[in-house]
Amino acid sequence: MEKQKNAVGRRKEAITRVFLSKGTGAITVNNKDYKTYFSLVYLQNQVERPLKTIEAADKFDIKITATGGGIKGQAEAAMLGIARALVDVNAEYRPALKAAGLLKRDPRSVERKKFGHKKARKSYQFSKR
């Protein structure tokens, strides 16, 4: 493996850049440990999922820079970025990650507000008289 592999993960408005290198399993997000950055346990599990899927939790050091969106979007974007970087490292990881659904970008995002409406779908109250 080369010195470092890079990948990008996106979800909603969140964008994460993932830098993967051989190491001991340290994961940092914006220069903080991922367990302090993602304080909720289920978000920590989202970030760990690709590594647990291929059973390589202590083989790689991961540095993530996250921008935009909210904490949940950033965690899911990090999950996609880590999975893409792992496939870049070794193509044999691809079938397991694909079967777990970790290589698919989630296309759902916020629907835009329409003119003449209060929100994307909510309309003003109709009054006949």
Secondary structure, 3 states (H helix, E strand, C coil): CCCCEEEEEEECCEEEEEEEEECCCCEEECCEEHHHHCCCHHHHHHHHHHHHHCCCCCCEEEEEEEECCCHHHHHHHHHHHHHHHHHHHCHHHHHHHHHCCCCCCCCCCCCCCCCCECCCCCECCCCCC
